[in-house]
Amino acid sequence: MSSHRAATLATAGLLVMTAVWGSTFFMIKDVVARMPVADFLAVRFAIAAAAMLMVFPRHVGRLGRRGLVRGLALGGLYGVAQLLQTWGLTLIAPSVSGFVTGMYVVLTPLLATVLLRQRLTGAVWLAVALATLGLGVISLNGVTVNAGVWLTLLSAGCYALHIVLMGQWSRPGEAMGLSAVQMAAIALLCLMATWPHGGPMLPPDPAAWLAVLYMAIFAGAGAMAMQTWAQARLPATRAAIVMTTEPVFAAAFAVAFGSDVLGWRVVLGGALVLAAMYVVELAPRRSPALAAEPMHHEVG
């Protein structure tokens, strides 16, 4: 498969993944109103981890010691990001949380530049600026900086580091095994967060169970597998910019299910995010010199 075709398929995969993530916002809001946040995350990721370990046991076995360590490190980082983001969400509005979390689109190229000494093109920085502006237009209508914002910004930093390291450590032949180990680490960390009150509370009713199962299998296991597979074929910064379509999909689902109206902010912000994705996807095709971001460097 050519590199352009692989990158196109990886981009399409990330778009599907972010659409699934976007579809979960109203479900999460409903479920966490009826059970503690840490318990919800623990049950969700425990189910996702069990599913992945059952489906990909041989892939995990082929990782080797270094692959296992990397998977555990990536999963721990992602789990910390999930907990920080969710705790921050209890202190700020969901729209503000969405914008601050989306700052990983800025932090990812900064970390790639500092940690990997990558030279990013002007087109990439233009895409970062467009995506950030689009996120702001969709999400912000005044914001007060408080502890919730700082917690969420820390989570964005963890997500950015996860994206950068995933781009360096994920290989096409190891993606499924690495995904399963990550999911197991996330589940373990979230289960530990429930220990102070004696372990996780289970979803309270069949509707909550259905929502948790959907988020575990599709937005958990499936999304992690897709991200790991795609990032074996895409540079980290390009992946981060494509993933900023998540709030666009979230807004679209909110409009489709009648919990929001289609306003000018959603249309304009969504257009800016899509423009950013167009810039970062078009640039490498127009000039090979613009694809200066290397696919892999060894880190750690």
C-alpha positions in Angstrom: 0.0 0.0 0.0 1.4 3.4 -0.9 2.1 5.9 1.8 -0.5 8.4 0.5 -3.2 5.7 0.4 -2.2 4.5 3.9 -2.3 8.1 5.2 -5.8 8.7 3.6 -7.2 5.5 5.2 -5.6 6.5 8.6 -7.3 9.9 8.3 -10.6 8.4 7.5 -10.2 6.0 10.4 -9.5 8.9 12.8 -12.6 10.7 11.5 -14.8 7.7 12.2 -13.2 7.5 15.7 -13.8 11.1 16.5 -17.4 10.8 15.3 -17.9 8.0 17.7 -16.4 10.0 20.5 -18.6 12.9 19.6 -21.7 10.7 19.8 -21.0 9.9 23.5 -21.2 13.4 25.0 -24.9 13.4 25.8 -24.6 9.7 27.0 -21.8 10.6 29.4 -23.7 13.6 30.8 -26.7 11.3 31.5 -24.7 8.5 33.1 -22.4 10.5 35.3 -25.5 12.2 36.7 -26.5 8.8 38.2 -23.1 7.3 39.2 -19.7 8.6 40.3 -17.3 9.7 37.6 -14.4 7.4 38.6 -16.8 4.4 38.8 -18.2 5.1 35.4 -14.7 5.3 33.9 -13.6 2.1 35.8 -16.6 0.0 34.5 -16.3 1.4 31.0 -12.6 0.7 30.6 -12.7 -2.6 32.4 -15.2 -3.9 29.9 -13.1 -2.4 27.0 -9.9 -4.0 28.4 -11.6 -7.4 28.8 -12.9 -7.3 25.3 -9.5 -6.4 23.8 -7.6 -8.9 25.8 -10.0 -11.7 24.7 -9.8 -10.7 21.0 -6.0 -9.9 20.8 -4.2 -12.2 23.2 -1.6 -13.4 20.6 -1.0 -9.8 19.6 -0.2 -8.9 23.2 2.1 -11.9 23.5 4.1 -10.8 20.5 4.8 -7.3 21.9 7.9 -8.3 23.9 9.0 -6.6 27.1 9.6 -3.2 25.5 6.2 -3.2 23.8 4.5 -4.1 27.1 6.3 -1.3 28.9 5.4 1.2 26.2 1.7 0.1 26.2 1.5 0.4 30.0 3.1 3.9 29.9 0.7 5.0 27.2 -2.3 3.6 29.0 -1.3 5.2 32.3 -0.8 8.6 30.6 -4.2 8.3 28.9 -5.9 7.2 32.1 -4.5 10.2 34.0 -5.8 12.4 31.2 -9.2 10.9 31.5 -9.4 11.4 35.2 -8.1 15.0 35.1 -10.5 15.9 32.3 -13.5 14.4 34.1 -12.6 16.0 37.5 -12.2 19.3 35.7 -15.5 18.9 34.0 -17.2 18.9 37.4 -16.0 22.5 37.9 -16.5 24.0 34.5 -19.1 24.0 31.7 -18.8 21.2 29.1 -18.2 23.7 26.3 -15.2 25.2 28.1 -14.0 21.7 28.9 -14.2 20.8 25.2 -12.2 23.9 24.2 -9.5 23.5 26.9 -9.1 19.8 26.2 -8.8 20.6 22.5 -5.6 22.6 23.3 -3.8 19.3 22.7 -3.8 20.5 19.0 -1.5 23.3 20.1 0.5 21.3 22.6 1.2 18.3 20.3 3.4 20.2 17.8 5.1 22.1 20.6 6.0 18.8 22.3 7.0 17.3 19.0 9.3 20.2 18.4 10.8 20.1 21.9 11.0 16.3 22.5 11.7 15.1 18.9 13.3 18.2 17.5 10.9 18.1 14.6 10.8 21.0 12.2 7.2 21.8 11.4 6.1 23.6 8.3 4.2 26.8 8.0 1.2 24.9 6.7 1.1 22.8 9.9 1.2 25.9 12.1 -1.6 27.5 10.0 -3.7 24.4 10.5 -3.1 24.5 14.3 -4.2 28.2 14.4 -7.3 27.4 12.3 -8.2 24.5 14.5 -7.7 26.4 17.7 -9.8 29.3 16.4 -12.5 26.9 15.3 -12.6 25.2 18.7 -12.9 28.6 20.4 -15.8 29.7 18.2 -17.7 26.5 18.8 -17.1 26.3 22.5 -16.4 29.6 24.2 -18.9 32.3 25.2 -16.9 33.8 28.0 -14.7 31.8 30.4 -13.3 32.2 33.9 -10.0 30.5 34.7 -10.4 28.4 37.8 -9.1 25.0 39.1 -11.3 23.2 36.6 -9.6 24.9 33.7 -6.2 24.1 35.1 -7.1 20.5 35.6 -8.4 20.3 32.1 -5.4 22.0 30.7 -3.2 19.4 32.4 -5.3 16.7 30.8 -4.8 18.3 27.4 -1.0 18.1 28.0 -1.3 14.4 28.8 -3.4 13.8 25.7 -0.8 15.7 23.6 2.1 13.7 25.1 0.1 10.5 24.5 -0.4 11.4 20.8 3.3 12.3 20.4 4.5 9.0 22.0 1.9 7.0 20.2 3.2 8.3 16.9 6.7 7.2 17.8 5.9 3.8 19.4 3.0 2.5 17.3 4.0 0.1 14.5 1.6 -1.5 12.0 2.3 -5.0 13.2 2.0 -4.2 16.9 -1.0 -1.8 16.9 -3.7 -4.2 18.2 -1.4 -5.6 21.0 -0.4 -2.1 22.0 -4.0 -1.0 22.1 -5.0 -3.9 24.4 -2.2 -3.3 26.9 -3.1 0.4 26.9 -6.7 -0.4 27.7 -5.7 -2.7 30.5 -3.6 0.0 32.1 -6.4 2.6 31.8 -8.8 0.2 33.4 -6.4 -0.5 36.3 -5.8 3.1 36.9 -9.5 4.0 36.9 -10.3 1.0 39.2 -7.6 2.3 41.6 -9.4 5.7 41.7 -12.5 3.9 43.1 -10.7 2.1 45.9 -11.2 4.9 48.5 -14.9 4.1 48.5 -14.7 0.3 48.2 -14.6 -0.3 44.5 -16.7 0.7 41.5 -20.5 1.2 41.6 -22.2 -0.6 38.7 -24.5 1.3 36.3 -27.9 1.7 38.0 -30.3 0.6 35.3 -30.5 -1.1 31.8 -30.3 2.2 30.0 -27.1 3.2 31.8 -25.7 -0.3 31.1 -26.4 0.1 27.3 -24.7 3.5 27.3 -21.7 2.2 29.2 -21.4 -0.9 26.9 -21.6 1.3 23.8 -18.9 3.6 25.2 -16.7 0.6 26.3 -16.8 -1.3 23.0 -17.1 1.4 20.4 -15.8 4.6 22.0 -13.3 2.7 24.1 -11.8 -0.5 22.7 -12.7 0.3 19.1 -11.5 3.9 19.2 -8.2 3.0 20.9 -7.5 0.3 18.4 -8.3 2.7 15.5 -6.1 5.5 17.0 -3.2 3.2 17.5 -3.5 1.7 14.0 -3.9 5.2 12.4 -1.0 6.7 14.3 1.3 4.0 13.0 0.7 5.7 9.6 0.3 9.4 10.4 2.6 12.0 12.0 1.4 13.0 15.5 0.6 16.7 14.6 -1.6 15.7 11.6 -3.4 13.1 13.8 -4.0 15.8 16.5 -5.5 18.2 14.0 -7.8 15.5 12.5 -8.9 14.6 16.0 -10.1 18.2 16.7 -13.2 17.4 14.6 -14.5 15.7 17.8 -16.4 18.8 19.1 -17.8 19.4 15.5 -19.3 15.9 15.6 -20.5 16.4 19.2 -22.3 19.6 18.1 -23.7 17.8 15.1 -25.1 15.0 17.3 -26.5 17.5 19.8 -28.4 19.2 16.9 -29.5 15.9 15.4 -30.9 14.7 18.7 -32.6 18.0 19.5 -30.6 19.0 22.5 -29.1 22.0 20.7 -29.8 24.2 17.7 -27.7 24.8 14.7 -26.3 28.3 15.3 -23.7 30.4 13.5 -21.0 29.5 16.1 -21.3 25.8 15.2 -21.3 26.4 11.5 -18.4 28.8 11.5 -16.3 26.9 14.1 -16.9 23.6 12.3 -15.9 25.2 9.0 -12.6 26.5 10.6 -11.8 23.0 12.0 -12.5 21.4 8.7 -10.4 24.0 6.9 -7.5 23.1 9.3 -7.9 19.4 8.5 -7.9 20.3 4.7 -4.7 22.3 5.0 -2.8 19.6 6.9 -4.0 16.9 4.6 -3.5 18.8 1.4 0.0 20.2 2.2 2.0 17.0 2.0 0.3 16.0 -1.3 1.1 19.3 -3.0 4.8 19.3 -2.0 6.8 16.3 -0.6 9.0 18.9 1.1 6.1 19.8 3.4 5.9 16.3 4.8 8.9 17.2 6.9 7.5 15.6 10.0 9.2 12.2 10.3 6.9 9.2 11.1 9.0 7.7 13.8 11.9 8.5 16.2 12.9 6.3 19.1 11.9 7.9 22.4 12.6 6.1 25.6 
